[in-house]
Amino acid sequence: MRITVGDGTVLVTGRPLCLTPRFDFRDFLVRVAEYSNVDERGAFLLDTFGSGPWLWDTPDELRFDREGRELVGAEFQVAGEAADPADSAHLSAAPAVHSGGLRAAEVRDFRLEVTTELCRAPEDAVLTCLRDLGVLAEPLEARVGIAPDVALLVQDSAVAGWSLTDPVRYVTTGFAAPDPAPPAPSSTRDLFTTCMDLVTTPCWTRCGAVIRPPCPTCGSLTAGCATSVRTGTGLTRSSL
């Protein structure tokens, strides 16, 4: 399968990434890459090509090896606007995920726009970020699993969004790896859902600016929430 990614073109292969995704709850993004600090990330961007940051421009990232043109990493920003549950329900008819890697058609940079709409499945079992809600008006063509629990959504032979299944398993902050032994799943999922409610529900100031409510545990935007989710303590529904 040949699909369009922003203003680039890639081929779907049979070799998905074996890297564990990291849901950075501080910066609200999902990383699929081997680098573990800022310096390693800088070197990674220099050694690869594809969609990536440039000065103040911060699109979603799909990075490819220059020699084999194979996908070697990705970084997606989680959309801050949560779609209505009725709209999100349309995704229940999405096709099953089929694992597959990506290979760029040629060695050149391109730009993949960030998504604008976040669809949350019941109990946040799946987070899906879409280019826009117009994607839901037509059936999806495919879901390509480029890494464990990470898939690209394809519509009309173009990437229309991405999804992360069971996101609570991958919560972390910064470049740290997710906790290999997380707390009890039920309590952690409740905390995760509460934190997602906090960071996706806008509040309006008197001047009309949109702000996000602070974490009731520490007062910060998301860092305290991430800590609570990882440890299974601190933030409860009764504290809201």
Residue pairs with C-beta under 8 A, 6 or more apart in sequence:
1 11
1 12
1 100
1 142
1 144
1 154
1 157
2 9
2 10
2 11
2 12
2 105
2 157
3 9
3 10
3 11
3 12
3 144
3 152
3 154
3 157
3 158
3 159
4 157
4 158
4 159
5 51
5 62
5 102
5 110
5 112
5 158
5 159
6 51
6 59
6 110
6 111
6 112
6 113
6 159
7 110
7 111
8 50
8 51
8 104
8 105
8 108
8 109
8 110
8 111
8 112
9 104
9 105
9 106
10 62
10 71
10 102
10 103
10 104
10 105
11 102
11 103
11 104
11 105
12 100
12 101
12 102
12 144
13 70
13 100
13 101
13 102
13 103
14 99
14 100
14 101
15 70
15 100
15 101
16 99
16 100
16 101
16 145
16 146
16 147
17 32
17 71
17 72
17 73
17 74
17 101
17 146
17 147
18 147
18 148
19 32
19 33
19 34
19 73
19 147
19 148
20 148
20 170
20 177
20 178
21 30
21 31
21 32
21 147
21 148
21 149
21 150
21 164
21 170
22 30
22 31
22 32
22 170
22 172
22 175
22 176
22 177
22 178
23 29
23 30
23 78
23 164
23 167
23 170
23 171
23 172
23 178
24 30
24 31
24 172
24 173
24 174
24 175
24 226
25 171
25 172
25 173
25 195
25 222
25 223
25 225
25 226
25 229
26 173
26 174
26 222
26 223
26 226
27 174
28 77
28 78
28 80
28 199
28 222
29 75
29 76
29 77
29 78
30 74
30 75
30 76
30 78
30 150
30 162
30 164
30 170
31 73
31 74
31 75
31 175
32 73
32 74
32 75
32 146
32 147
32 150
33 41
33 44
33 63
33 72
33 73
33 74
33 75
34 40
34 44
34 72
34 73
35 41
35 43
35 44
35 73
35 175
36 175
36 176
36 177
37 175
38 175
41 175
44 63
44 73
45 52
45 53
45 63
47 66
48 63
48 64
48 65
48 66
48 72
48 73
49 63
49 64
49 66
49 104
49 107
49 108
49 109
50 61
50 62
50 63
50 64
50 104
50 109
50 110
51 59
51 60
51 61
51 62
51 63
51 109
51 110
51 111
51 112
52 59
52 61
52 63
52 109
53 59
53 61
57 111
58 77
58 114
59 111
59 112
59 113
59 114
60 74
60 75
60 76
60 77
60 112
60 113
60 114
60 115
60 162
61 73
61 74
61 75
61 76
61 112
62 71
62 73
62 74
62 102
62 112
63 71
63 72
63 73
63 74
64 70
64 71
64 72
64 102
64 103
64 104
64 107
65 72
66 107
68 103
69 103
69 104
69 105
69 106
69 107
70 101
70 102
70 103
71 101
71 102
71 103
71 104
71 146
74 146
74 147
74 150
76 114
76 115
76 129
76 162
77 114
77 115
78 118
78 127
78 129
79 114
79 115
79 116
79 117
79 118
79 129
79 130
80 118
80 199
80 200
80 212
81 116
81 117
81 118
81 200
82 117
82 118
82 119
82 120
82 200
82 201
83 117
83 118
83 119
83 120
83 130
83 133
85 120
87 117
87 119
87 133
87 136
88 119
88 120
88 121
88 128
90 136
91 119
91 121
91 126
91 128
91 136
93 139
94 140
94 143
94 153
95 140
95 141
95 142
95 143
96 143
97 143
97 144
97 145
97 151
97 165
98 142
98 143
98 144
98 145
99 144
99 145
100 144
100 145
100 146
101 146
102 144
102 146
112 159
113 131
115 129
115 130
115 131
115 161
115 162
116 130
116 131
116 132
117 129
117 130
117 131
117 132
117 133
118 127
118 128
118 129
118 130
118 200
119 127
119 128
119 129
119 130
120 126
120 127
120 128
120 196
120 200
121 127
121 128
123 189
123 193
124 167
124 168
124 189
124 192
124 193
124 196
125 165
125 166
126 163
126 164
126 165
126 166
126 167
127 163
127 164
127 167
128 153
128 161
128 162
128 163
129 161
129 162
129 163
130 136
130 153
130 160
130 161
131 160
131 161
135 153
135 155
135 160
135 161
138 155
138 156
139 155
140 153
140 154
140 155
140 160
141 154
141 155
141 156
141 157
142 153
142 154
143 151
143 152
143 153
143 154
143 163
144 151
144 152
144 154
145 151
146 152
149 164
149 165
149 166
149 169
149 170
150 162
150 163
150 164
150 165
151 162
151 163
151 165
152 159
152 161
152 162
153 159
153 160
153 161
153 162
153 163
154 160
164 170
167 192
168 182
168 185
168 188
168 189
168 192
168 229
169 178
169 182
170 178
171 178
171 179
171 192
171 226
171 229
171 230
172 178
172 179
172 226
172 230
173 223
173 226
173 227
173 230
179 230
182 188
182 230
182 232
183 231
183 232
183 233
184 232
187 232
188 229
188 232
190 237
191 225
191 228
191 229
191 232
191 235
191 236
192 229
194 225
194 235
194 236
194 237
194 240
195 215
195 222
195 225
195 226
195 228
195 229
195 235
198 212
198 213
198 215
198 222
198 225
199 212
199 221
199 222
199 225
201 212
201 213
202 210
202 211
202 212
203 210
203 211
203 212
203 213
204 210
204 211
205 211
212 221
214 220
214 221
215 221
215 222
215 223
215 224
215 225
215 228
215 235
216 235
216 239
216 240
217 224
217 225
217 227
217 228
217 234
217 235
217 239
218 224
218 227
224 234
224 235
225 235
227 234
228 234
228 235
229 235
